[in-house]
Amino acid sequence: MTVVPFAELVTLAKATIAEAGHASSAGTGETAATIAALLTAEPRNEAPVLAIVTVVVRDALADPMRETFANRWRPLLPAWVQPQLVGATVNRLRAAGLLVPTGRYVRSTDTAGRNGGKLQPVYALDAAALHDRPPTEKPTSG
């Protein structure tokens, strides 16, 4: 398992967001790869997590309000991605503060997963979560 330091994730994510501000979308894969490396605890899940993060982040970056929800990106996921890993990855993105619930919901169109009609959250991509975080204080012994 490769663990990517948060500082490195922040550096790559900042570069990608800066590039996304331009016409070119090159570099989005680098941020997604870094986030996926951070999230992936099981090496065999690296490719699916990378695919999920790439689709979710690209969808949010394409939206003027940087919002995303599963109905929009579910059909863009490769068929080989396991649905259970999608939920786990989105939860990790939420825990990292990269996806923030907006408080709004839409009805799910996922009839294959038997979720049709259920409410699903609308998320916003929080680029501020990618800024440097202050170092946490280490407990002193004594």
C-alpha positions in Angstrom: 0.0 0.0 0.0 1.3 3.4 -0.9 0.3 6.3 1.4 0.5 9.7 -0.2 1.2 12.5 2.3 -1.6 15.1 2.6 0.9 17.9 1.7 1.6 16.2 -1.7 -2.1 15.7 -2.3 -2.7 19.4 -1.6 0.1 20.5 -4.0 -1.1 18.3 -6.9 -4.8 19.3 -6.3 -3.9 23.0 -6.3 -2.1 22.6 -9.6 -5.1 20.7 -11.1 -7.6 23.3 -9.9 -5.4 26.1 -11.4 -5.3 24.2 -14.7 -9.1 23.6 -14.6 -9.5 27.4 -14.5 -7.9 27.4 -18.0 -9.4 25.8 -21.1 -7.3 22.7 -20.7 -8.5 19.9 -18.4 -5.1 18.2 -18.5 -3.9 17.3 -15.0 -7.3 16.3 -13.6 -6.1 12.8 -13.8 -3.1 13.6 -11.6 -5.3 14.9 -8.8 -7.6 12.0 -9.1 -4.7 9.6 -9.0 -3.3 11.2 -5.9 -6.7 11.2 -4.1 -7.2 7.6 -5.2 -3.8 6.6 -3.8 -4.7 8.3 -0.5 -8.0 6.5 -0.4 -7.0 3.1 -1.6 -6.2 0.7 1.2 -6.4 -2.4 -0.9 -4.1 -2.4 -3.9 -6.5 -4.2 -6.2 -9.1 -1.4 -5.6 -6.8 1.3 -7.0 -8.1 1.3 -10.5 -11.8 1.4 -9.5 -11.2 4.1 -6.9 -9.2 6.1 -9.5 -12.1 5.8 -12.0 -14.7 6.9 -9.4 -12.7 9.9 -8.2 -12.0 11.0 -11.7 -15.6 10.8 -12.8 -16.9 12.6 -9.7 -14.3 15.4 -9.7 -14.6 16.0 -13.4 -18.4 16.2 -13.1 -18.1 18.7 -10.3 -15.5 20.8 -12.1 -17.8 20.9 -15.2 -20.6 22.3 -13.2 -20.6 26.2 -12.7 -21.5 25.7 -9.0 -19.1 22.8 -8.7 -22.0 20.6 -7.7 -22.4 16.9 -8.4 -24.7 14.0 -7.6 -24.9 10.3 -8.5 -27.5 10.6 -11.2 -25.1 12.6 -13.3 -22.0 10.6 -12.9 -23.3 7.0 -12.4 -23.7 6.4 -16.1 -20.2 7.6 -16.7 -18.6 5.0 -14.5 -17.0 2.0 -16.2 -19.1 -1.2 -16.0 -16.4 -3.0 -14.0 -16.6 -0.7 -11.0 -18.3 -2.4 -8.1 -21.3 -0.3 -6.8 -20.2 -0.9 -3.2 -16.8 0.7 -3.8 -18.6 3.8 -5.2 -20.4 4.5 -2.0 -17.2 3.9 0.1 -15.2 6.2 -2.1 -17.8 9.0 -2.0 -17.9 8.6 1.8 -14.1 9.0 2.0 -14.3 12.1 -0.3 -16.9 13.5 2.2 -14.7 12.6 5.2 -11.8 14.4 3.6 -13.9 17.5 3.1 -13.6 17.4 -0.7 -17.4 16.7 -1.2 -19.7 18.8 1.0 -23.4 18.1 1.2 -25.4 21.1 0.0 -28.5 20.2 2.0 -30.4 19.6 -1.3 -31.5 16.2 -2.6 -32.7 14.8 -5.9 -34.6 11.5 -6.6 -32.3 8.7 -7.6 -32.7 7.1 -11.1 -30.8 4.0 -10.0 -33.3 1.3 -10.7 -30.6 -1.4 -11.2 -29.5 -0.9 -7.6 -33.1 -0.8 -6.4 -32.6 2.8 -5.3 -35.0 4.4 -7.8 -37.0 7.2 -6.3 -35.0 7.4 -3.1 -33.4 10.8 -2.2 -29.7 11.2 -2.9 -27.6 14.2 -1.7 -26.3 16.9 -4.0 -22.6 17.6 -3.2 -20.4 20.6 -3.8 -16.7 20.2 -4.5 -14.9 22.2 -1.9 -11.6 23.4 -3.4 -10.8 25.2 -0.1 -10.4 21.7 1.5 -7.4 21.3 -0.7 -5.5 24.3 0.8 -2.7 23.7 3.2 -3.8 22.7 6.6 -2.1 24.0 9.7 0.1 21.3 11.4 -1.6 19.7 14.3 0.0 19.9 17.7 1.7 16.8 19.0 0.9 15.8 22.6 3.8 16.4 24.9 5.0 13.7 27.2 5.8 14.5 30.7 
